[in-house]
Amino acid sequence: MHVNQKSDYLIISEINRIPVDKPLIHLIRKKDLSYFTSKGITGFGPNEITDAELFESGFSDSTFWVYSSISKRMSEFSILDTGRNSINEFRQSEGMYMMYNMYFTLDSTFLCISASDPNKLVELNTKGERIAGYGTWEKISGRSELDDYLLSTLNKGWFRASPDKRLFVKASIFRDRLELFNYENKDFIIVDGPRFDISGSGSNSALIFNPEEAYGHRDVDFGKNLIYDLYGGFNEMEIRQNNVIAKTIFVLTHKGEMVAKLNLDQSVRSITVDETLGKIYGITTGEEPGIAVFDIPKELLKK
């Protein structure tokens, strides 16, 4: 489902519906795309994981973390050995119950998304105590029934952190919106596109989206000075019929200024970028998914 990277390896995360005896995480060598090892024992026990929903690079060169949304824990894995169990884990406290995505910050706290909160992002300490909330939901004209939970649902998508933890990006799947949050100055930059539509009622604890509407952003990754935004633009029927999820990457500065549009020659569902190697890696969307490798245009690497 997802591709990320750490050191010399691509880190591939499987969907949690695979057989429980199969590994949830794979490490692939970037230099030749050869298989290195697998990680993740499925379960609720110590040093096991239920899913690998979110990748966290952490602060050590020799480890990475994954966030399991089902079991509400973060697990640290070594990239220096072939053991499948995690070597360390952090379980969410009761105060973190409503949080479903979380990253480390430079201040030894967590920056999270809540299922229902007046703020778009919530910062908590390791005890689960609230430190701050950032950004408030904008009300939608004519939709007074949309509470914090429904507004959070409307803006669901992908939440990503830059490796240096200075920039966090929320990329919406149901609307054309990128929200760039600078952790140092606590400011948001919002980049909106033209597509936005809701059908049905939001008064019964659910939003109903028009199935003919195309999905928006599908993934985000970071370069030194650039953001690589994988954009969909296909609706559910097109995805099911054609195995196509996304074939476009918008490239923006860390200030949200558009600098390029890349048209891919095949569909991918997730990307990670290595500007040192000049490559974009993607998970393909055919019947037998694999790894696609794209060259980054040289003019972009100079920015």
C-alpha positions in Angstrom: 0.0 0.0 0.0 2.8 2.5 0.9 6.4 3.1 0.0 8.8 5.1 2.1 12.5 5.1 2.6 15.3 5.1 5.1 19.0 5.0 4.5 19.7 2.7 1.6 16.3 1.0 1.7 12.8 1.3 0.4 10.3 0.4 3.1 7.1 -1.2 1.7 4.0 -1.4 3.9 1.3 -4.0 3.2 -2.4 -3.6 3.7 -3.5 -5.2 7.0 -5.9 -7.6 5.2 -3.1 -10.0 4.2 -2.8 -13.4 5.9 -1.6 -13.0 9.5 1.5 -15.2 8.9 2.8 -12.8 6.2 5.0 -9.8 7.0 3.5 -6.4 7.0 6.7 -4.6 6.1 9.4 -5.3 3.4 12.9 -3.7 3.1 14.1 -3.4 -0.5 17.7 -2.2 -1.4 17.4 0.9 -3.5 20.6 0.3 -5.5 19.4 -2.8 -7.3 15.8 -3.3 -6.0 16.8 -6.6 -4.4 14.9 -7.9 -1.4 16.7 -7.4 2.0 14.4 -8.5 4.8 10.9 -8.4 6.2 9.5 -6.8 9.4 6.4 -7.0 11.4 4.7 -9.9 13.3 0.9 -9.5 13.1 -0.8 -9.5 16.5 -1.6 -7.5 19.7 1.2 -8.9 21.8 4.5 -7.2 22.8 6.6 -6.0 19.9 3.9 -7.1 17.4 1.9 -4.8 15.1 -1.7 -4.9 13.8 -1.0 -2.7 10.7 1.6 -0.4 9.3 -0.6 2.6 8.6 2.0 5.4 8.9 5.8 5.5 8.5 7.9 7.6 10.9 11.6 8.0 10.0 12.5 8.8 13.7 15.8 10.3 14.7 18.2 7.4 14.5 20.0 6.4 11.3 19.6 2.7 12.0 15.9 2.5 12.9 12.4 3.5 11.7 9.0 3.5 13.3 5.5 2.6 12.1 2.2 3.7 13.5 -0.5 1.0 13.9 -3.9 2.7 13.9 -5.8 -0.5 15.0 -3.7 -1.2 18.1 -2.9 2.5 18.7 0.9 2.1 19.1 4.1 3.2 17.5 6.8 0.5 16.9 10.5 0.9 16.2 12.3 -1.5 13.9 16.0 -1.9 13.3 17.3 -1.8 9.7 20.6 -3.5 10.8 19.2 -7.0 11.5 16.7 -9.4 10.0 14.5 -9.8 13.1 10.8 -9.3 12.4 9.7 -8.0 15.8 10.0 -4.4 16.8 12.7 -3.5 19.2 10.8 -0.7 21.0 7.2 0.4 21.2 5.0 3.2 22.5 1.4 2.6 23.3 -1.1 5.5 23.2 -2.5 6.4 26.6 -6.2 7.0 27.3 -5.7 10.7 26.6 -4.6 9.9 23.1 -7.6 7.7 22.3 -9.1 10.0 19.6 -5.8 10.4 17.8 -5.4 8.3 14.7 -2.2 9.6 13.1 0.8 10.9 15.0 4.4 11.9 14.4 7.3 12.8 16.6 8.3 16.5 16.8 11.6 18.3 17.5 10.3 19.0 21.0 9.9 15.3 22.1 6.1 15.6 21.7 3.6 14.1 19.3 1.8 16.0 16.5 -1.5 14.2 15.8 -4.7 14.3 13.9 -7.8 13.7 16.0 -11.1 12.1 14.9 -13.0 14.9 16.5 -11.5 18.1 17.6 -11.9 21.9 17.0 -8.2 22.0 15.8 -6.8 20.4 12.7 -3.6 19.3 14.5 -3.1 18.5 18.1 0.1 18.4 20.0 0.4 16.0 23.0 3.2 15.0 25.4 4.2 11.4 26.0 1.6 11.1 28.8 -1.2 12.0 26.4 -1.7 15.5 27.9 -2.7 18.2 25.5 -0.1 20.9 24.9 -1.6 22.8 22.0 -4.0 22.8 19.1 -3.2 24.3 15.7 -5.6 25.5 13.0 -9.4 25.6 13.3 -11.9 24.1 10.9 -13.4 26.5 8.4 -17.2 26.3 8.3 -18.7 25.3 4.9 -21.3 27.7 3.6 -24.8 26.3 3.9 -23.7 23.2 5.8 -24.2 24.2 9.4 -24.8 20.6 10.5 -21.1 19.7 9.9 -19.5 19.4 13.4 -15.8 18.9 14.2 -16.0 15.2 13.5 -17.7 15.6 10.1 -15.3 18.5 9.1 -12.4 16.2 10.0 -13.9 13.5 7.8 -14.3 16.0 4.9 -10.6 16.8 5.2 -9.3 13.3 5.5 -6.4 12.1 3.5 -2.7 11.7 4.0 -0.6 13.1 6.8 3.2 13.3 6.2 6.2 14.8 8.1 9.4 16.0 6.5 12.5 14.1 7.7 13.7 17.1 9.7 10.2 17.4 11.4 10.0 21.1 10.4 7.2 20.7 7.9 4.0 18.6 8.1 1.5 18.2 5.2 -2.1 17.2 5.2 -3.3 16.2 1.7 -7.0 15.7 1.4 -8.5 12.9 -0.7 -12.1 14.2 -0.9 -11.2 17.7 -1.9 -8.4 19.6 -3.7 -6.6 20.8 -0.6 -3.0 20.7 0.7 -2.3 22.1 4.2 1.3 22.9 4.9 2.1 23.3 8.6 5.4 24.8 9.6 6.2 23.5 13.1 8.8 26.1 13.9 6.5 29.2 13.4 3.2 27.3 13.8 1.8 28.7 10.6 -0.4 27.0 8.0 -0.2 27.5 4.2 -3.3 26.3 2.4 -3.1 25.3 -1.3 -6.6 24.8 -2.8 -7.6 23.4 -6.1 -11.0 23.7 -7.9 -12.7 20.5 -7.0 -15.0 20.4 -4.0 -18.4 18.7 -3.8 -20.5 17.0 -1.0 -23.7 15.1 -1.7 -26.1 13.8 0.9 -26.5 14.8 4.5 -24.0 15.3 7.3 -26.6 15.2 10.1 -26.4 11.4 10.8 -22.8 11.1 11.9 -21.6 10.5 8.3 -20.8 12.3 5.1 -21.9 10.9 1.8 -19.7 11.7 -1.2 -20.8 11.5 -4.8 -19.2 8.3 -6.1 -18.8 9.9 -9.5 -16.5 12.6 -8.0 -12.8 12.0 -8.5 -10.5 11.5 -5.5 -7.9 14.1 -4.9 -4.5 13.8 -3.4 -3.1 10.3 -2.9 0.3 10.7 -1.3 3.0 13.2 -0.5 6.8 13.1 -0.1 9.5 15.6 0.5 12.7 16.8 -1.2 15.3 19.2 0.3 13.4 22.2 -1.0 10.4 20.7 -2.7 7.2 18.8 -2.0 6.1 16.0 -4.3 2.3 15.7 -4.4 0.8 12.5 -6.0 -2.6 13.5 -7.3 -5.4 11.2 -8.4 -8.2 12.7 -10.3 -10.0 9.3 -10.9 -13.3 8.2 -9.4 -14.1 4.8 -7.9 -15.5 3.3 -11.1 -12.4 4.4 -13.1 -10.2 2.9 -10.4 -12.0 -0.4 -10.4 -12.3 -0.7 -14.2 -8.8 0.4 -15.2 -6.6 -0.2 -12.1 -5.6 3.4 -12.3 -5.2 5.5 -9.1 -2.8 8.4 -9.9 -0.5 9.4 -12.8 0.3 13.0 -11.9 2.8 14.5 -9.5 2.6 18.2 -8.7 5.8 19.7 -7.4 5.7 22.6 -5.0 8.1 24.6 -2.9 7.9 24.4 0.9 6.0 27.6 0.7 3.3 26.0 -1.5 4.3 27.6 -4.8 3.8 25.3 -7.8 6.9 24.7 -9.9 6.2 21.7 -12.0 3.7 19.0 -13.1 5.0 15.5 -13.8 2.9 13.2 -15.9 3.7 9.5 -15.2 3.5 6.8 -17.8 1.9 4.3 -15.4 -0.4 4.5 -12.4 0.9 4.4 -8.8 -0.7 4.5 -5.4 2.2 5.8 -3.2 5.6 7.5 -3.8 8.8 8.2 -2.1 11.6 10.5 -3.5 15.4 10.3 -3.4 16.8 13.5 -4.8 20.4 12.3 -4.2 19.8 9.5 -6.6 17.4 11.6 -8.7 14.6 9.0 -8.5 10.9 8.7 -7.6 9.8 5.3 -6.5 6.1 4.3 -6.7 3.9 1.3 -5.9 2.1 0.3 -9.1 -1.6 -0.5 -9.3 -1.9 -3.4 -11.7 -3.1 -6.9 -10.8 0.5 -7.7 -9.6 1.8 -4.6 -7.9 5.5 -3.8 -8.1 7.9 -0.9 -7.8 8.1 1.7 -10.6 11.2 4.0 -10.8 11.0 7.4 -12.4 13.8 9.9 -13.1 13.4 13.3 -11.6 13.9 16.0 -14.3 17.4 17.5 -13.8 16.0 21.1 -13.8 14.0 20.3 -10.7 17.1 18.9 -8.8 18.7 22.3 -9.2 15.9 24.1 -7.3 
